[in-house]
Amino acid sequence: MRERFEAQLTLGCTPIHEVKIPTKTRSHMAALAAAIQYIYVTPEWNKKIFSLLSEKISKGKKKTGRKGMSLWEIFVLGQVRLCMNIDYDELNYKANYDILLRGLLGVLPTDFSHGKEYMYQNIYDNVTLLDDDLLKSINEVIVSAGHQVFKKKEKVALLLKTDSFVVETDTHFPTDYNLLWDSARKCIDIAQQIEIPGWRKSKNWRNELKGLMRAVGKTSSSGGPNKETRVKTITFKYLKKAKALERKTKDIFTSYVGENKTKVGKIQALRYFHEMLEKHIDLVERRLIKGEKIPHSEKVFSIFQTYTEMIKKGKLHPSVEIGKKLAITTDQHHLIVDWQIAENQTDNQLTIPIAKRVCKKYNVKSLSVDRGFSDKSDKEELEQLIPQVIMPKKGKRNQEEKALEEAPAFKRLKNKHNAVESNINELEKRGLNRCPDRTRPNFNRYIALAVTAYNLHKIGRELLAQAKAKEKKIAIRQAA
């Protein structure tokens, strides 16, 4: 049974609306707490957030049995992790010992007892119930709440800015010979786990393959005479050992039948890593022995996170990034109103879908992008949706284009576009420089939580600034 945590007094605990938020601090936690408390005490936003959470998490569940973590606690813990850029271990510690966080969770006792205690696995299992589709809907509510906090007039149109950056995945730099090693070691590990006869020398297999992989890497990267011959010699030894392992692994599929569901699952995983082993034996042989150039479409950048891409954005440092490209759209209040993960897409392929989505939801006055998004046909289509489109042209401009881009209105919005770079930098500080979570659903959730936590942090900073201004006015009035 899971409750939504109604806005009412809980016996023996400090009510959430009475939790005191410190204003004289630069702590990110204070800003997040101010925004979360504002959403909780405002009926309009409270009702919408709980409705979304209940529809996703509680739908179809029986209202009997042991009580689970409340919807409110799940929401708060998910935001805290990404706002503070911490892992689940640190989140577990804060949930049990951080007074401000426990007050927001509604579990801060008014007596001297410790109160509710959270376990690591309980936190992990509940926070991962959130997904990116749910968080996109929640973000729309958060942005609406933010506009109410920031805007002095209700009907102010949005000035949007779009840019992209790379969120790195938690993987090492891929080369075909170290991906071959990854595939080989996973085959050895799984064969050892399911206790198949004939694999008692697993440790020896690992040591020999790892030594040969390192030798190939060292020989390939170093100089010296007869380098090409030395590379081929050590690579031939590496491939000979890898092919022997591939044949030994293949024999498992004909001679072994899984005894239970767990072992059947292990066999399925072994089939995948065996395929990767075959693939990378072929790639290493073609590249280092035969001297072929491998087409980009055949390359794999991670055998564990297959969605990973190698992205070149034309920058000097770093010249290549391993991860996924993320396009964000922010408004004049620096709130992220839309985000999209690119699927092997260039920047100019993202512009129209982004514009169509944001125009359905908001009153948009302008949209600015950089030269990477520039496309003549896209600009003509965008101008039918949005009054002002700031899209600098790639390459040489004619007289008409030059006059358009030097107009005061164009230059003003183009200069304001640079603010999106600071928004990206802050997002990276929130944890989006590198995603530690693995598998695609977890990657998508991590990005969505980072965006919602960023927006709440921005709203909280504004609320704290308003609270400080109010305190200052009261102090001046009292002094007078």
C-alpha positions in Angstrom: 0.0 0.0 0.0 1.5 3.3 -1.0 0.2 6.7 0.2 0.6 10.1 -1.4 1.5 11.9 1.8 -1.4 14.2 2.3 -0.8 17.8 3.5 -1.7 17.2 7.1 -0.1 17.0 10.4 1.8 13.8 11.1 1.8 12.9 14.8 5.3 13.6 16.4 6.8 15.1 13.2 7.5 18.7 12.1 4.9 19.7 9.3 6.6 20.2 6.0 5.2 23.8 5.6 6.8 24.7 9.0 10.3 23.6 8.0 12.5 26.6 8.2 14.6 27.2 5.1 17.9 29.1 5.7 18.2 32.3 3.6 21.7 33.3 4.5 23.5 30.5 2.7 24.7 29.6 -0.7 24.0 25.9 -0.3 22.3 24.2 -3.2 20.2 22.2 -0.8 18.6 25.4 0.6 17.5 26.6 -2.8 16.1 23.1 -3.7 14.3 23.0 -0.3 12.7 26.4 -0.9 11.3 25.3 -4.3 10.1 21.9 -3.0 8.4 23.5 -0.1 6.7 26.0 -2.4 5.3 23.3 -4.6 4.1 21.3 -1.5 2.3 24.2 0.1 0.7 25.5 -3.2 -2.5 23.5 -3.8 -2.4 23.9 -7.6 1.1 22.5 -8.0 0.7 20.0 -5.2 -2.4 18.5 -6.8 -0.8 18.2 -10.2 2.5 16.6 -9.0 0.7 14.0 -6.9 -1.8 13.2 -9.7 1.1 12.5 -12.1 3.0 10.4 -9.5 -0.1 8.5 -8.5 -1.1 7.7 -12.1 2.3 6.3 -12.8 3.4 4.6 -9.6 0.2 3.6 -7.8 -2.1 2.8 -10.7 -3.4 -0.8 -10.5 -1.8 -1.4 -7.1 -3.9 -2.8 -4.2 -4.6 -0.5 -1.3 -3.8 -3.2 1.2 -0.6 -4.7 2.7 2.5 -3.2 4.2 3.0 0.5 3.6 5.5 1.5 1.0 7.5 4.7 0.6 5.1 7.6 0.0 4.9 9.4 -3.4 6.2 12.6 -1.8 9.3 10.9 -0.4 10.1 9.3 -3.8 9.8 12.7 -5.5 12.0 14.6 -3.0 14.8 11.9 -2.9 15.0 11.8 -6.7 15.4 15.6 -6.9 18.0 15.7 -4.1 20.3 13.2 -5.7 20.7 15.1 -8.9 20.6 18.6 -7.4 23.5 17.8 -5.1 25.2 15.5 -7.7 25.6 12.6 -5.2 25.3 8.8 -5.5 22.8 6.6 -3.7 25.2 6.0 -0.8 25.4 9.7 0.0 21.7 10.1 -0.6 21.1 7.3 1.9 23.2 9.1 4.5 21.5 12.5 3.9 18.0 10.9 4.1 18.9 9.6 7.6 21.0 12.4 9.1 20.4 15.7 7.2 17.9 17.7 9.3 16.7 19.9 6.4 16.1 17.0 4.1 14.3 15.0 6.8 12.1 18.0 7.4 11.2 18.1 3.7 10.5 14.4 3.7 8.1 14.9 6.7 10.0 12.5 9.0 11.7 15.0 11.3 10.6 14.1 14.8 9.7 16.9 17.3 11.1 15.0 20.2 14.6 13.6 20.7 14.1 10.3 18.8 15.7 9.5 15.5 12.5 8.8 13.7 12.1 6.9 10.4 15.3 5.2 9.0 15.9 4.7 5.3 17.7 1.7 3.9 19.9 2.0 0.7 18.0 -0.6 -1.3 14.7 0.9 -0.3 15.7 4.3 -1.6 17.2 2.8 -4.9 14.1 0.6 -5.6 11.7 3.5 -5.1 13.6 6.3 -6.9 14.0 4.1 -9.9 10.2 3.8 -10.2 10.4 7.3 -11.8 10.9 7.3 -15.6 11.7 10.0 -18.2 8.1 10.2 -19.5 6.7 10.8 -16.0 9.5 13.3 -15.3 8.8 15.2 -18.6 5.2 15.7 -17.4 6.4 16.7 -13.9 8.8 19.2 -15.5 5.9 20.9 -17.3 4.3 21.5 -13.9 7.6 22.7 -12.4 8.1 25.2 -15.3 4.6 26.5 -14.9 5.3 27.0 -11.2 8.5 28.7 -12.1 6.8 31.1 -14.5 4.4 32.1 -11.7 7.4 32.9 -9.5 9.5 34.7 -12.1 6.8 36.5 -14.2 5.4 39.8 -13.1 2.8 39.6 -16.0 0.9 36.5 -16.8 1.0 36.8 -20.6 4.7 37.4 -21.2 5.9 35.4 -24.2 9.0 33.2 -24.0 12.4 34.0 -25.5 13.8 30.6 -26.1 17.4 29.4 -26.6 18.5 26.0 -27.9 21.9 24.4 -27.8 23.4 20.9 -27.4 26.2 19.2 -25.5 27.4 15.7 -24.8 26.5 13.7 -21.7 29.2 11.1 -21.3 28.4 7.6 -20.5 30.2 5.6 -17.8 32.5 3.7 -20.1 36.2 3.6 -21.0 37.6 4.9 -24.3 36.7 2.2 -26.9 39.3 0.5 -29.1 38.6 -2.8 -30.9 41.3 -4.7 -28.9 40.1 -3.6 -25.5 36.4 -4.3 -26.4 37.6 -7.7 -27.5 39.0 -8.1 -23.9 35.7 -6.9 -22.4 33.8 -9.5 -24.4 36.3 -12.3 -23.5 36.4 -11.6 -19.7 32.5 -11.5 -19.6 32.4 -14.9 -21.3 34.9 -16.3 -18.8 33.0 -14.8 -15.8 29.6 -16.1 -16.8 31.0 -19.6 -17.6 32.5 -19.6 -14.1 29.3 -18.4 -12.5 27.2 -21.2 -13.9 29.8 -23.8 -12.8 30.3 -25.6 -16.1 32.9 -28.5 -16.1 36.1 -27.8 -17.9 36.5 -24.1 -16.8 38.7 -24.6 -13.7 41.5 -22.6 -15.4 39.4 -19.5 -15.8 41.9 -17.3 -13.9 44.7 -18.4 -16.3 42.5 -17.5 -19.3 41.9 -14.1 -17.9 45.5 -13.4 -17.1 46.8 -14.5 -20.5 44.2 -12.5 -22.5 44.6 -9.4 -20.4 48.4 -9.5 -20.7 48.1 -9.9 -24.5 45.6 -7.1 -24.7 48.0 -4.7 -22.9 50.9 -5.8 -25.1 48.9 -5.0 -28.2 48.0 -1.6 -26.8 51.6 -0.8 -25.8 53.0 -1.9 -29.1 50.4 0.0 -31.1 51.0 3.3 -29.2 54.8 3.1 -29.1 57.4 3.8 -31.8 60.6 2.0 -32.7 61.9 0.0 -35.7 59.7 -2.6 -37.4 56.6 -1.4 -35.6 54.2 -2.8 -38.1 55.7 -6.3 -37.9 55.8 -6.2 -34.1 52.1 -5.1 -34.0 51.1 -8.0 -36.3 53.1 -10.5 -34.3 51.6 -9.7 -30.9 48.1 -9.2 -32.4 48.3 -12.7 -34.0 49.0 -14.2 -30.5 46.2 -12.2 -29.0 43.7 -13.4 -31.7 44.9 -17.0 -31.4 44.1 -17.1 -27.7 40.7 -15.2 -28.3 39.7 -17.7 -31.0 40.4 -20.6 -28.7 38.2 -19.0 -26.1 35.5 -18.4 -28.7 35.4 -22.1 -29.7 35.4 -23.2 -26.0 32.5 -20.8 -25.3 30.6 -22.0 -28.3 30.7 -25.6 -27.1 28.6 -24.5 -24.0 25.5 -23.9 -26.2 25.5 -27.5 -27.5 26.4 -29.3 -24.3 24.7 -27.3 -21.5 21.1 -26.8 -20.6 20.1 -24.3 -17.9 18.7 -26.0 -14.8 16.7 -23.0 -13.6 15.6 -19.5 -14.7 18.7 -17.9 -13.3 21.0 -20.1 -15.3 18.9 -19.8 -18.4 19.3 -16.0 -18.1 23.0 -16.4 -17.7 23.2 -18.5 -20.9 21.3 -15.7 -22.8 23.8 -13.2 -21.5 26.6 -15.5 -22.5 25.2 -15.7 -26.1 25.3 -11.9 -26.4 28.9 -11.6 -25.1 29.9 -14.5 -27.4 28.5 -12.6 -30.4 30.5 -9.5 -29.3 33.6 -11.7 -29.0 33.2 -13.0 -32.5 32.6 -9.5 -33.8 35.7 -8.0 -32.2 37.9 -10.9 -33.2 36.9 -10.0 -36.8 37.4 -6.3 -36.4 40.9 -6.6 -34.8 42.0 -9.1 -37.5 40.8 -6.8 -40.3 42.3 -3.6 -38.9 45.6 -4.7 -37.4 46.4 -7.8 -39.5 44.9 -7.0 -42.9 45.2 -3.2 -42.6 41.6 -2.4 -43.5 39.8 0.8 -42.5 36.7 -0.2 -40.5 33.5 1.7 -41.5 31.9 3.8 -38.8 28.6 1.8 -39.0 30.4 -1.4 -38.0 32.0 0.0 -34.9 30.7 -0.6 -31.4 31.7 1.9 -28.7 30.6 -0.1 -25.6 29.5 -3.7 -25.3 27.7 -2.9 -22.1 26.0 0.4 -23.1 25.2 -0.2 -26.7 23.5 3.2 -27.1 26.8 5.0 -26.6 28.0 7.1 -29.6 31.4 8.7 -30.5 30.6 12.4 -31.0 32.9 15.0 -32.7 31.5 18.5 -32.2 34.5 20.3 -33.9 36.0 21.4 -30.6 39.7 21.3 -29.8 39.4 20.1 -26.2 38.0 17.5 -26.1 38.0 16.6 -29.8 36.0 13.4 -29.3 33.4 12.6 -26.6 31.8 9.2 -25.8 28.2 9.4 -24.8 24.9 10.9 -26.1 24.1 14.4 -27.4 21.5 16.3 -25.4 19.7 19.3 -26.8 18.2 21.7 -24.2 15.8 24.7 -24.7 15.8 27.4 -22.0 13.7 30.6 -21.6 14.6 34.1 -20.4 14.2 32.9 -16.8 16.9 30.2 -17.4 14.3 27.4 -16.9 14.6 24.3 -19.2 11.3 24.0 -21.0 12.3 21.1 -23.3 15.1 18.6 -23.8 15.8 15.9 -26.4 18.4 13.1 -26.5 19.7 12.8 -30.1 19.8 9.4 -31.8 22.7 9.7 -34.2 21.3 13.0 -35.3 23.0 16.3 -36.2 22.0 19.6 -34.5 20.0 20.8 -37.6 17.9 17.6 -37.5 16.6 18.5 -34.0 15.5 22.1 -34.6 12.0 21.5 -36.2 10.9 18.8 -33.7 11.9 21.0 -30.8 10.1 24.0 -32.2 6.9 22.1 -32.8 6.9 20.7 -29.3 7.5 24.0 -27.5 5.0 25.9 -29.6 2.3 23.5 -28.6 2.9 24.1 -24.9 4.0 27.8 -24.7 3.5 31.2 -26.2 6.9 31.6 -27.9 8.1 35.0 -29.2 11.6 34.0 -30.3 13.9 31.0 -30.7 17.7 31.4 -31.0 20.2 28.7 -32.1 23.9 28.7 -33.0 25.4 28.0 -36.5 25.4 24.2 -35.8 21.6 24.3 -36.1 21.6 26.5 -39.2 19.6 25.3 -42.2 17.9 27.5 -44.8 14.8 25.3 -45.3 14.4 24.9 -41.5 14.5 28.6 -41.0 11.7 29.2 -43.5 9.5 26.6 -41.7 10.4 28.0 -38.2 9.4 31.5 -39.3 5.9 30.2 -39.8 5.8 28.9 -36.2 7.7 31.6 -34.3 7.8 35.4 -34.9 11.5 35.8 -34.5 14.0 33.1 -35.5 17.7 33.8 -34.7 19.6 31.4 -36.8 23.1 32.7 -38.0 24.0 31.4 -41.4 27.0 29.1 -41.9 29.7 30.4 -44.3 29.6 33.5 -46.4 26.6 35.8 -46.2 25.1 37.9 -49.0 24.2 41.6 -48.6 20.6 40.8 -47.5 21.6 38.2 -45.0 24.3 40.5 -43.6 21.9 43.3 -43.1 19.4 41.0 -41.4 22.0 39.6 -39.0 23.3 43.1 -38.2 19.9 44.5 -37.3 19.6 45.6 -33.6 16.8 43.1 -32.7 18.7 40.2 -34.2 22.0 41.2 -32.5 20.3 41.7 -29.1 18.7 38.2 -29.1 21.9 36.6 -30.6 23.9 38.1 -27.7 21.3 36.8 -25.2 21.7 33.3 -26.7 25.1 33.0 -24.9 23.3 32.6 -21.6 22.4 29.0 -22.6 26.1 28.1 -22.2 26.0 29.0 -18.5 22.8 26.9 -18.2 24.7 24.0 -19.7 27.6 24.5 -17.4 25.2 24.5 -14.4 23.6 21.3 -15.7 27.0 19.7 -15.8 27.5 20.8 -12.2 24.2 19.1 -11.4 25.7 15.8 -12.7 25.2 15.9 -16.4 28.9 15.9 -17.3 29.0 12.1 -17.0 26.1 9.7 -16.2 27.1 6.9 -13.7 23.8 5.0 -14.3 23.9 2.2 -16.8 21.3 0.8 -19.2 19.2 3.1 -21.5 16.2 3.6 -19.2 18.5 4.6 -16.3 20.4 7.0 -18.6 17.1 8.6 -19.7 15.9 8.9 -16.1 19.2 10.4 -14.9 18.9 13.2 -17.5 15.3 13.8 -16.7 16.0 14.0 -13.0 18.9 16.4 -13.6 16.7 18.7 -15.6 13.9 18.8 -13.0 16.4 19.3 -10.2 18.0 22.1 -12.1 14.7 23.9 -12.7 13.7 23.5 -9.0 17.1 24.9 -8.0 16.5 28.0 -10.2 13.1 28.5 -8.8 14.4 28.1 -5.2 17.1 30.7 -5.7 14.5 33.2 -6.9 12.3 32.3 -3.9 15.2 32.8 -1.5 16.1 36.1 -3.1 12.5 37.3 -2.7 12.5 36.1 1.0 15.8 38.0 1.6 14.4 41.2 0.0 11.3 40.8 2.2 13.4 40.3 5.4 15.5 43.4 4.5 12.3 45.6 4.1 11.0 44.4 7.5 14.4 45.1 9.1 14.5 48.7 7.6 10.9 49.3 8.8 11.7 48.1 12.3 14.8 50.2 12.4 12.8 53.3 11.3 
